[in-house]
Amino acid sequence: MSLLKTLAKRGRGLFPQNPYFPYGLGIVEMSRGPHRYRRRKATASFEMAVSLHENQGGVQLDDQSLAQASRFLQLLESPGMPQPFDFGGNEYESEPSGPVAIPPGMQELLDELGVGIEDLLASALSGESPEEFIERHGGKSSKRRR
């Protein structure tokens, strides 16, 4: 079990009104990747974090964490979000199933930068541009190459 997951689980038990602990559990769940995360757990965690943020006057999420939780909830509610281990019987049956292929050249770029697809997803959800992501991880931006 990761340190963040352990901290978030203990914190949620000890401080049930603090929104950072369910937020941390949601982040841990999403970090499992697009084909291994548990949609219900991630959604429940982020919903609880946002609800605790809105319904109390004590500890509240900072603006960046609240925005990220909201973006993850939007993503999780979208019909195009992969549903791991979903064997049918829901409204998305017409969607393609199985692993999503990474576009040609992207895996090589991610390997060169030493990051995973989860890092790229988190970056995109945070609003960071592809050029900023590449530069932040030590690569050369396509703007520089031109």
N, C-alpha and C positions, 0 to 999 in steps of 0.2 A: 504494500500500500504506500502510495506517495506521501511525502511529508505534508503537502497541501491538503490532501484528502483527509489525513489523520487530524490535522489541525481543524479543518472545517467541520468534520463530524463531531469532534469533542466540543468545539466552540458552539455548534448549533445546540448541543445538549445542555451546555452550561449557560449559554446566553441566547435563549430562543427568540428574543426580540431584536437581535442584531442582524441586519440584512447582509452583512459581509460573509457570514458563514454559508448560507444557502447559495449566495453568489459564487463563492469559492467552489462549492460542490458542483455547480453548473459548469464552471470553467474546467474542472477536472473531467467531467463527463464529456464535454466537447473536445477535450484534448485527446480523447481516445481515438479520434479520427472519424471521417465521414461514414465508415462502414462498420465501426465497432461501438460507437456511442449508443446509449440507451435514450431514445427520444423522450419517453415519458419522464424519466428521471431528470434529464436536462431541462425539459419544459417546466416541470414542477419546481425545480430548484430556482430557476430564473423568475418564475411567477411569484414564488414566495419572497424572493429578495426584493422585487419591485413592490409587492404588496406591503411588506414590512417598511420599506422606505416611505411609501405614501401614507401609511396609516398610523404613524407614531411620531412623536416629537423628540425622541431620543437620538440614538445613532442613526445616521442616514448615509446612503451611498454617496460617494463623490460624483460629480457630473459625468466624468469619463466612465466610471463603472456602471452608472445608471444607463448611460447611452449604449454601452456595450451589451448590457443585459437586455435592453429593449431590442437592439439589432439581432441578437441571438434568438429572441422570442419570435421576431418577424421571420427569420430564416427557418426556424423550426416549424412554423405554421405554414410555410410555403409548400405547395404540392410537389415541387421539384426536389426538395431535400431528400437525400437518400434515407431509406428506412431499413436499417440493418436487420437481418433475420426476420424480415416480414415475408411470410409465405402466402400472401393473398388474403382475401376476405375483407378488403377495405376499399375505400373510394378511389385509391390510386392504382388499382389493378391494371389499368391501361398504360401506366408508365413503364418504361423499360426497367428491368430488374437486373441485379448483378453489379459487379464493380464498375465504377465509372472510369473510363480510360483517361489517363493524363495526356494532354496534347503533345504531339511530337516536339522534342526539344526542351519541353518544360522540365522533365525529370533530370536531364543533363544539367540544366541551369540550377535546379535545386541542389543537386549533388555538388556542383561547383561552389555554391554558396554555403554548403554545409547545413542546410535547413530542410525541414520536411514540409509536406503539403499542408499540414495543420498550421504551421507558421504563416504560410501564404494566406490561408483562409482567415486566420485571426487578423492579419494585416489588412486584408481587403475589407473585412467587417469594421475595422477601426477607421476606414476612410483613407488609409495611406495609399498613395499612388504607386504603381509598379516601379517607377524610377526611384522613388524614395526607399522602397523595400530593398531593391537591388543595391543601392548605395549604402544603406544602413548595414547590410550584411557583407560589405567589402567588395562587391562586384562593380562592374562598370555599367553605368546607365546607358540605355540605348540612345538617349539624347546626346551623350558624349561621343558615341560611335559615329554619329552622322556628320 
